[in-house]
Amino acid sequence: MRENIPEFLWNLLTEQYGEELAEKITDGYVAERAVTLRVNRLKATPEEIKTQLSQVGIAYEAVDWSEDALIICGAREEAVRQIPAYEDGGIYLQSLSSMMPPLCLNPQPKECILDMAAAPGGKTTQMAALSGNLAQITACEKNKVRSERLKYNLEKQGASCAFVMVEDARKLDDFFSFDKILLDAPCSGSGTLAVGEHGITSKFTKELITRSAKTQEELLKKAIKLLKPGHEMIYSTCSILELENEKSLKKVLGKQAEIVPLDQAMFPGVTYLPVKVPGTLCVCPDERYEGFFVAKIRKN
C-alpha cells in the first residue's frame, strides 16, 4: 500500500501524526467507504425514506448523532438513486463527515447566513432544512457551471430560503454582514483520497496544498470581516493536514476572533485525529467517514 501513497504525503502525515496514525489514515484511504445519505426534512421524513429503502431491499443503519443520516448496507449509489425519494429531493447523497459542519453551526429561523463556497449544495440544503426553510441563506459560488448545479440542487431539495450569488466570496463587499457563516473552504481533499490500484490521482500535489492554504486564509479573513461581532461561524475542510487547518486558523484569528470549543461527544462513533488547536475536530478517514476538519469561531 505504501508504494501507492505519494512520498510527500506520507512525509506530511508522519511528521504531523507519527507513523502509527499515518498507517491508520492510509488504511482509511484504501477502505471502500459506505454510501450514506441525509433525509431532507423539507420533503420527507426518516420513516418514509426507511420504508422506500426496505421496499426495494436496501438495508440501512441509523447514525447515533442524527436521525436524518443513514448508512446504506450492501448497496452502492446507483441502487439508492432508483428510489422515488431521490428524484423527488427527499434524500441527498452526502458523506457523514460533511453533515457535521452545518450541525455545528446550528442555523435557526430568521438568521442571515452566508455559505461562502456553496456548490454543489449539500451543506446549503442541509442548513435550509435545519432552519425549517426559514433562515435567509446567501450561497456563493464563483464558478458559473458549478453555480447552475447548486441552483438545481436547491430547487430539487425545496430549499427556497437560499439565494445563489455567482461571485467569489473573497470579493464580497464589506458592507454585508451576517449572523452566521459557513466556510467549507476549497482544499486539497487530503481527507477524502482513495487509493486505487494505480495509486492516488496525479491531481493531488504539494502545489495544490500550498495553493489551497493561501485561498483558505483569504476566505477566512473575509469571513471574519463579514461576520457580526459576537456571532459565530464554522470553518471546515475535507483535509486532515495542519497546513490547511490549524495553521490557516493561527495565521488569521489573532485578537479579532477566538475558537469556540466543539465537543467530540456531539458525534458518537466518530474516530478523531489529534489537533494542534484545542476545541477543533479532525475526523480520521475510515470505511464510514471521510477525513474532515471543523472549527467554530466567534468574532470578538
Secondary structure as GFF3:
##gff-version 3
##sequence-region A 1 300
A	DSSP	three_ten_helix	2	4	.	.	.	ID=ss1
A	DSSP	alpha_helix	7	17	.	.	.	ID=ss2
A	DSSP	alpha_helix	19	30	.	.	.	ID=ss3
A	DSSP	beta_strand	36	39	.	.	.	ID=ss4
A	DSSP	alpha_helix	46	55	.	.	.	ID=ss5
A	DSSP	beta_strand	59	63	.	.	.	ID=ss6
A	DSSP	beta_strand	66	73	.	.	.	ID=ss7
A	DSSP	alpha_helix	77	80	.	.	.	ID=ss8
A	DSSP	alpha_helix	84	88	.	.	.	ID=ss9
A	DSSP	beta_strand	91	93	.	.	.	ID=ss10
A	DSSP	alpha_helix	96	105	.	.	.	ID=ss11
A	DSSP	beta_strand	112	115	.	.	.	ID=ss12
A	DSSP	alpha_helix	122	130	.	.	.	ID=ss13
A	DSSP	beta_strand	136	140	.	.	.	ID=ss14
A	DSSP	alpha_helix	144	157	.	.	.	ID=ss15
A	DSSP	beta_strand	162	165	.	.	.	ID=ss16
A	DSSP	three_ten_helix	169	171	.	.	.	ID=ss17
A	DSSP	beta_strand	178	184	.	.	.	ID=ss18
A	DSSP	alpha_helix	206	226	.	.	.	ID=ss19
A	DSSP	beta_strand	227	237	.	.	.	ID=ss20
A	DSSP	three_ten_helix	242	244	.	.	.	ID=ss21
A	DSSP	alpha_helix	246	252	.	.	.	ID=ss22
A	DSSP	beta_strand	257	260	.	.	.	ID=ss23
A	DSSP	three_ten_helix	264	266	.	.	.	ID=ss24
A	DSSP	beta_strand	281	283	.	.	.	ID=ss25
A	DSSP	beta_strand	292	299	.	.	.	ID=ss26
###
